Amino acid sequence: MPEMDGLAVVEALKSDPATRGIPVVAFTSGTAAEANRLVRAGCIGFIPKPFEPGSLPELVAGFLRATVARDRRVVAPPRSRPATAH
């Protein structure tokens, strides 16, 4: 990208309240350290390049399923303890 690199895009998206909640999956041909920086900046994951184009829908769907599952987790309220007789 001529104007911004992927890390700058992720940082911009995650710093804006209007776009902060959008799940971001990065495509990268960079090193593992560069991919980890993307994840630390807010990506839900990354897809290393090159990849098989036919596999793209399933790769992205897997990330989105994981994100939706994480967002739908419900923490059960603490159980109330039965009253004890005094």
N, C-alpha and C positions, 0 to 999 in steps of 0.2 A: 504494500500500500504506500503510495508516494507521500501522502500527507501525514499519516499516523501509522505506527506499527500496531500489531495486535494487542500488545500490553497497554498501550496508550488508549486504545479503543475500550478495552475492558475497564480500565480505571475510570474513564469518562462515563461509561454506562453505570458503573457501580456507585459513582459519586453523585449521580442525579437521582433525586427521589422518584421521578417519573419513570425511570428505567431500571432502577436498582433491583427490582424483583424479577426481571427477565432472565431466564436461564441462558447462560452463554456457554457454548461449546466451541473451543478453538481448534483450528486446523493449523498444524505446525510441522515444519521440517527441521525445527531447531533441536537443540540438545535437551536432555532430560531436565537439566537445570533451568533452561528457558521455559519448558513446559510447566515445571513446578512453579515458576514465577507467575505464569498465567493463572494457575489454580489458586495460588495465594491471593492474587488480585481479585478473584471472584468467579472464575470459570467453574462450571460444575465438572469439567473434564476437558480432555483434548483428544483429538484424532490425529495420529501421526501421518505425515505425508511421506511417500505416496500411499494411497489407499485404493482399493478396487472400487470404482464409481458405483457399481451395482450394489455394494454393501452399505453405501451411505445411508439410505433410509433406515435400515435396521440399526446401524450404529447410533444415529441421532435418536431414534425411538428408545433405545436402551438407556441413554442418558436421561431422556425425558421421563421414562417410567420410574427411574430411580429418584428423580427430583419430585415427581408427583407423590410417590410413596412416602418420601421423607416429609413432604409438606402436609400429608394427610395423617401422619402419626398423631395419635391422641394419647395424652398422658392421663391415665386413670386417676381420678381423685382419690385421696387417701381414704381407706375404709374407716368407717366410724367403729369405735370399739363398743361392745355391748356394755350397758350400764351395769355397774356392780352394786349389789345390795349392801347397805351399811348397817 
